[in-house]
Amino acid sequence: MDFVSLEEVKAMLIAGKTYRCISEELKALYPQKRGFSERSVRRFVAKRNLKKICCHEKLYIVNQSIREVGSLYGRKMMKGYLASKGASISERDLKKHLPLLSPQWHSARHQSSSERSNPLIYTSHYFGHKLHVDQNEKLVQYGVTYVLARDGYSGKIVGQAIMAVKNNAIIYEHVYRTCTLEYGLWDEIRVDHGKEFYLLLYMHEQLRKEGRGNPDVSPYLQTSSTANHIIERIWVEVNQRVTYPIKRVIIIMDDCRLINMENSVDKYCVSVVLRRICMVGLQRMINAWNSHSVPRKGIPNVLQSQNNGTTPMDPADVPSVDNAVAAYREQGGSLTDPHEFGSDPLIDDATLLQQREDDWLGRCASTEEVYTQLMCNDSQPLQNSILHYIEITKNLSN
């Protein structure tokens, strides 16, 4: 095994693979070579002290992940986040390491935790049975609105969108149509009574009329927000890990008059930057959620694969957003076209739009790094990103 790359074996160990699995993979990678027995792998690892090296490597990965997602990820969510990055670390090890690597955050997490339970009886029999969709407007005054879609059986978050102002067409295109093409058609969609879901519900009903889905299940159900508890529960996770850390910073900037939310250009710039930063945090949270173990249920990704009742649809069978909007309006429906929060003075000049993007990316940290620094309680990169975007936009518009 001396010709095998050290990094190759180390990566397999970090991914949590057993000696037997490593042996089988090496045999598949090098079919013309011999000497890949489980015993040989053990010797290879022991001779090079790889177990100890990998232990330090795992600690580094955990420490880096803590910086990326912040203080509110316990051992289950952290295990899910690490799994989404290809690293396998047991909950037992995380339980031991998290208090040592971030003692203050570990203490704060325990102090703020509370038992949340819902007495309502809820049943969903398979992945694809019920799809819960809802919107969150905690940052609406700064031009940020979330929409999430979550499967009722597995608990998996299957769709997401962040927009300046909630809009039927955006929700249909980026949440419903994307979910349907990637996973398939759900039997029933559950939403609240908001008007922003009208197009989604109309198109879902039309697709169901074509003989798709379970005929014994109604196409959709509208309830009060409090009754749509499967999706409502997830907002607690999103707000703690994404919304509130960002909202605290932007409120301080507003109070200190660093931004003027009465100015339409400031409004637009704040909305653009916050949506990009929020998407980084939201995507990290979704990756962790879908890979973590939900108590008394299981891992959402695994539950989906074990009892999947959907099949991805052909794009030709799911109307484009333009066709969907046209069909809805032909039936007498009224829809508002998508629009920005505030106004962009550069909107009609493609050259200036590209120049603004290049200048901003050249002067500021990446959105991933801005969010990572925010999770480490450093809000300056976020403030700089917003202020530079406003400054560049105003300079180019003069």
PyMOL commands that set and color helices and strands:
alter all, ss='L'
color gray80, all
select helices_A, chain A and resi 6-14+19-29+38-47+50-69+75-84+91-101+103-112+140-142+168-182+195-209+225-227+229-255+264-291+300-306+315-317+321-330+350-363+367-375+380-397
alter helices_A, ss='H'
color red, helices_A
select strands_A, chain A and resi 130-139+144-151+157-163+188-191+220-222
alter strands_A, ss='S'
color yellow, strands_A
deselect
rebuild
show_as cartoon
